[in-house]
Amino acid sequence: MSCGKIIVILTALFVTLYGFTVEKGQFSGQKEAFLELQNEFTTFLKKFNASKLHKQEISETWGNVSHLFEEILSQFGQNYQHIGKLPPDPDAKRNATELIRNKGLEADEHYVTTADGFILLVIRVRSPRIKPHPDKLPVFLLHGLLSSCDCYINNLRNESLAFILADMGYDVWLGNIRGNRYTTRHQHLHPNDKEFWKWSFDEMGQYDVPVMVDFVLSQTGHKKLDFIGHSEGCTNLITSVVSQGQPMSDRVNKFIALAPAAYVSHSKGLLKALAKFAKIIQKVWNCFGEGDVFAHNGYVADFAEKYCYDIPHTCSLILHAMVGTGLSHYNTSRTPMYLSHAPAGTSTQNMVHWSQQCEGGNQLIYYDYGSRWKNYQHYKKFKPPAYDLSKFTVPTYVFLGDLDWLVTPPDGRAVVKDLPNVKWTKIFPDFNHIDFVWGYNIANTVNRDILNILDTK
């Protein structure tokens, strides 16, 4: 079993123990359970001679996790309402195409191949109620980290952004980045090959975004499209435009950035608390047999199917440990549905890259290969360079949330300051990171603003 899976298992166990106390309205016995898990993890690392080298980092990380869940529990204690056992949700087992068709829309699947051989799924969403208006540009939607195109279709027809856009006469396209549940195919490599997973968001911007954007334009006959991204989906467009230059910039008419994850040095939550594991991971790389992490058919999905109907607040705790504790836009009854579709998987290298960004300050930096010589091989420099955001000239419209634990207000404001062509910014005081795509009541707030932006010449 790989180090990555051990981390995921122990994290899930710890969340479960805490979550059960939420379900029962009790908050005792947590420290004892936590110390036991900490000891188990340290014992495991000794097998790889890692715990001795990184004893301080492990101690600090687990301390941060403990403090994190205490904070989350205090928030849950204030907002807790017992809803009981949930009935099975058939949407939990449907893939993207099935979700779209089940809601009465048409879904056309297309596959495109990147220059480095990854086969990506792009889905065109059509409404039978109205044909795409010829004067409207196609709209391309890209998901965030550990997600897939499902994030834009996970709610009801009158709530999900992709459905709303299609019903308003837009030609809607959903993209999927390499390594998620829909994109584990390659021309020459197999997911069991370690080489398959040697990439991060650098390669997503270099290869994935250009080929998907070009495909949409070739299919629609337009020279430009409007691009909507959430979280890492925003990062992917930014890195693509900065690295590819004007030819890529000219393809995008407007960029709507939902919680753009460019700077994350002030982030908090579970991913931040576990960031120091990245240093250990990089130095004991051989214990990562597969190279992937948080796979769709992994432990979180199993946990969701077995437990989330019985203990929905426990599963909600997992989500809010990552994205923030705001609950006003979150539909707890949809928790089994959400956790059956996310996390959708990514590479270990990508997670390491994001942990590096947590310490990067107000910079978006290329992947650090961990040694001066490896960095020089890739960049002709001993340290990885930073992306120059001043080169991103696409007209940009930014949505931020004050309760976001991943793109915190200081980081969000810094991104807005450094992007040279921001036309519009709106901060939602009661939004966390995922509310922009999963919020059940955002049709008349976020989605209405998006439609106004798209309709404005």
N, C-alpha and C positions, 0 to 999 in steps of 0.2 A: 504493500500500500504506500502511495506517495505521500510526501510531506504535505502537499497541497490538500489532499483528501483528509489527512489527519487534522489540519487546521479547520477545515470546513466541518468535520464531524464534531470536534470539540466545541466549536463555536455554536453549532446547532444544539448540542447537548446543554450548553450553558444557557442559551436563550430559552430552551424548553423548561429548564428548571425555574428560571425566573418567570417565564410565562405562566406556568401552572399556578404560581403564587398569585398572579394577577387574576386568573380565572376564579380562584377561590377567595380572593379578597384578602390574602395573607401575604406577609412579607418577611417571614422568618426562615432561618436555615439557609440563607443564600450564601453567606460567607464560607460556611463549611463545604458546601457543594463546589463553590468556586475554587477553594484551595485544593480540593481533591483533583479537579480538572487541571489545575496548574501543575500539580505534581506529576500527573500522568503525561502531560505534554513535555515537561522537562526531562522525564525519564526516556521518552521516545527520542528526543533530540540527542541524548547522550550516545545513542547508537551510532550517530553520525558525527560524533565529536563536535557538535555544534553548541550544545548548551553551555559548556565551559567557556568557550570563546565569546559567547554572547549572553552571558548570565544577566548582566545589567539591562541589556535591551529587552530580554524576555520578561524580567521583573517589571520594568517600566510599562511594557505593552499590556501585560495582564492587569497591572494596576489601573491603567487607563480604561481598559474594558470594564473593570469592576465599577469604576466611577461613572462610566457611560451608562450602564444599565440602571444604576441608582437614579440617575437623572431622568431616564426614560420612565422608570416606574413611578417617579413622583408626578410626571405628567399624566401617566395613565391613571394614577390614583385620583386625579382631579377630574378626569373625563370619563372614567369607567362607567359603562352601563352594560349590565348583563343581558346578552341577547340569546343565550342558549345555543343548542346544537343547530347547525345549518343543514338544510336539505341539499342533496347532491346537485351540482351545477353542471349540466351537460356541456356548457361552453369550455369547461376546464380541460376537456379531452379533445377539443377541436383545434386544428391548426389554422393558420391565417386564412387560407382559401376557404375552409369550411366555415369559419366565423363570418367572413364576408357574405358568403352565399346564404348562410342561415339567417342573416339579417335582411335578406331580400335584394341584395346587390349582386352585380356580376364581378367575377375575379378572373383575370387573365394572367397566367403564370408565364414568365419569361426568364431565361437563364443567360447570363453574360459572363464572359471569361476575362479575367484580368491579365495584364501583361506577364505577371509571374505565376499564372496558372490556376488561380482560385476561381471556382464556379459559383457565382452569386445569384440569388433569387431576387427578381424584381417583379412586383405584382401591380397590375393596372386595375384600378377600382372604377367601376361604372355604375351609374344609377339608372334603373329602368324608368324612373320618373321623368328624367330630363337628360337630354344629350349634352355633352360638353359644348360650351359656347365657343365658336371659332375665334372670337376676339379675345378670349381669355387664355393666358399662357398656362401650360401644364404646371402642376404643382408637385414637387418631389419632396417626400417626407423621409427623414432619416432618424433612426432611433439612437438611444444613448448606450452607455457602457452596461454590459451584462443584460442587454435587452435585445429586442428584435422588432420587426415591423408590427408585431402584435400590440405594442404599446399604444398605437393610434386606433386600434379597433377592439380594445378589450372591454369597452363599456357598451351601453345600449346605442341604438341607431341615432337617437336624437342627442347623444352625449359625446360620441367618439368623433374626433376631428376628421378622420378620413371619410366617414360617412356623411358628415355635414357638408364637407367640401363637394363631394360628388353630387349630393342632392341640390347644391347651389349652382350646378353647371360647370364645375371645374373638372379638368382631366387629371385625375389623381394617380400618382405613382408612389409605391412603397418600396424603399430600398432595404437591403440587408447586408451588413458588413461581414467580412470573413470571420469564421469561427463561431458563429451563433448556431442556433438549432437548425436553421435552414441552409447553412453555407459551410458544411464540412465535406465538400467535394473539391477535388483538385485534379488537374490533367494527369499528373504523374505521381503525386504523393497520397498517402493514406493517413487518416487521423492518428493511427498508431505510430506513424513515423515522427520522430522528434522534430525533424526538419519542417514538418507541416506547421508547427506552432511557433516558429522563429520569426515573430513579427509583433509590432505594436501599432499604436495609432499613427506612427510615421508612415507605415506602408498603407494604411487605410486611406490617408490623404494622397499618397503618391499614386496608388493603383486603383483602389475601389471606387472612390468618388468620381474620378474622371470617366471611367468606363461606364458607370451607371448613368451619369448625366448625359454622356454622348449617346447612349442607347435611347434614352427617353426622347432626346431631340431628333434622333434619326427616325423614330417611330411616329412622332407627331408632326414633323415638318417645320417646327419652330426653331428659331435661332437662339432663343433664351428660354429659361424657365424660372419659376419662383421656388426657392429652396426653404423648407422649414426643417429645422433641426432641434433636437432636444439633447442637452448635456453633451456627451461625447460626439453626438451627431453634428453639433456645432463645431467642435474641435476639428472634426474630419474635413469640413468645408474650409475652415480657416487655414489648416495646414496644406490643403490641396491648392488653394489659390496662392498662398505665399510661396510654395515650392514650385508650382507650375507656371506662375506668372500670368500675364495678360490674357493668353488664350483661354485659360480656365475662368478668369474673372469675367470675360466677355460673355460667357455662357449663362451667367446668373443675373437675373433682373433685380430681384429683391431677396434679402436674406432675413428670415424671421427666426430669431435666436431665443429659444425657450431654455432658460437657465444655462447659458453657455459655459461649458467647463473648459475655460482656457487657463485661468489661474485658480489654484486650489490650496494655496499655502495656509489659509485660515480655516480650512475645512475641519470638521469634527465628525463624531459618529464612529460607527464600527470600522469602516474602511480606514479612517484616519488612525484609529486606535491600533489597528493591525498593520499599519504601514511599516513599522520597524521590522516585521517579519521578512519584508522584501530583501533586506540586507542579508539575512540568514539564508533565504531562498537562493539568492544569487551565488552564495559561496558553497552551497551544498546542492548545486543544480542537478547533479546526477540522481538525486532521489526523486526527481520529478520525471517519472517514467513516461507519461503521456504528453506533458507540456500544456495541457488545458486545465482550466479551473472553473468551478461553478457551472459545470455542464448542465444542459437542460434536463437530461435524463439522469441526474445525479442525486445527491442526498437531499437537497432542498426540495426537489420535486417529489421524492419519495415521502418526505416528511409532510409536505402539503397534502398529498393524497391520503395519507394515513390519519392525520391528526387535525388538519385545519377546519374540517367540518365540525369536529367535536369541541375544539378550543380555538375559535377564531381570533380571540384577543392575543393568544400566544403568538400566532402567526403574524398578527398586526405588529407585534413587538419586534419581530425580525425585520420587517420593512422599515419601521420607524427608527430602528437602530442605525439604518443606513442613510435615510433621507431627511430626517427631522421629525419632530414630535407634534406638529400641527395636525389636528384631527377634524377640523371643520369642513373639509372638502373630501374626506375619505369615507368610503362606503365599506364598513367592516364586513358586511354580508357578501362582498365580492372578493374577500381575501383569498379563499381557496382558488378562485379563478386567476387572480393576479400571480400567486406563487406557483401555479401550475404552468405559467408561461414565462416567468422570470424568477431567477436568473436564467438566461438563455445561453450562457457560455462565452468565454473568451480565452485568450492565451495567457499563460503564466507571465510571459514576457510583457504583455500589455499591462497586467496588474502591477508588475514591478515598475514599469514606466510611470504609471500614475502615482505610485508611492514616491517616486523620485520627484514628481511635480509638487508633492506636498511640502517639499523642502526647497523648492525652486524660487520662492518669492514671486514677484510680479514678472515672471517670464514663462514662456512656453518653450520648453527645451527638448531637443532631440534625445533619443534614448541613450543612456550612459551604459556602455558595455562592461563597465566595472574595472577596466584597466586602461592605462594611458596608451599602451600599444594597440589594443583592440579599437579604441576610439580613433587612433590615428589611421588605422586601416580603413575605417569607414568614412572619416570626416577630414583626414589630413590635418587633424588637430588633436591635441592630447585631451581636451575637454569637449564634450558635445556642444555644438552651437545652439543658439536660441533662434526661434522663428521671429522674423521681423514683422510685427503686426501692422506697422505703418504701410506695408505693401498690400494690405487687405482693403481694397477700395470699393467693394460691393456695398451698395446702400443697405444699411443694417437696422433692424428693429428689434429691440432687446426687451425681454420679459424676465424679471427677477422676483425672488420671494424672500421676505425677511426671515422666514423660519427655515430656510434652506441650509442644511448641514454640509452639503457638498460644494455648492457655489454660494458661499456666504456673502452677505452684503458688502464687506470690504473688498473681496475678490471680484464680485460682480461690478462694483463701481470702478475698480481698476481696469477691468476689461473695457468698459464703456469709454473710459478716458483714453485708452491706448488704440482703440479702433478708430481710424480717421474719418469714417463716413457713417456715423451713427445718426440716423434721422429721427429716432423716437425711442424713448425708454419709459417703461412703466414698472413700478415696484409694487407687488402685492403684499401687504403687511401680514397676512395670515396664510401664506402659501409656503409649503416645503418643496423639496426638489421634484417630487413625482406628481404633485398636484396639477402641474401644467398639462399632463397627458392622461392621468387617471382620475382627476377630480370629477365627481359625479354631477356637480352643479356648475360646471365651467362654460356651458353652452352660451350663457348670457354675459360672460365676462371675458375670459381668455379667447374663446373661439369667436365671439362677436368682434373683438379687437382684431383678430387675425383676418377675418372677412373684410373689415374696413380697410386694413392695410393693403390687402390684395386688390380691392376694388378701386383704390386710389391710384390715379395715373402718376 
